[in-house]
């Protein structure tokens, strides 16, 4: 996908915690605005089942660059027109992946949901995402491949995930600095699911061998 080979706003600084929390809320509210039901279970008059279906079906990010819901999320995140060549494809990937999440559950962070159910499971037999798939996800940089791997993550871990955490993970993925930190943290949390890593205090952020 040559048109979208560089959606990496590497000049952007690391996001402070308050701004990160705000982005989580923005992503979550955008996702909720499309759902047939509000968070309290009442019908959502602004629901857009058609947009959700199109976002879910998208084979590549380019398939939905003309989707109004993608531009809505882009605007909510305050990405201006001047950087749209770097940000729009990333937002399209985020929108497509989030559309596959059926329920927001703040307790199900993506990496923890992907990892083993019990820390005693040394072979990771209970992990929703196998170690091989984890390696493919962490190695993904091309937008089409990130899109595929993130959709697979949701399909294997779903239907309930922390929508805000997943959205910020994808938004950070292509940034040189934030992406490296996000991938390292994802690997750590995947291996540390349901427990703490042996020796984690000596070398935080690195998975057990």
Beta strands, then each sheet from edge to edge (+ up, - down):
strand 1: 103-104
strand 2: 160-161
sheet 1: 1+ 2+
end
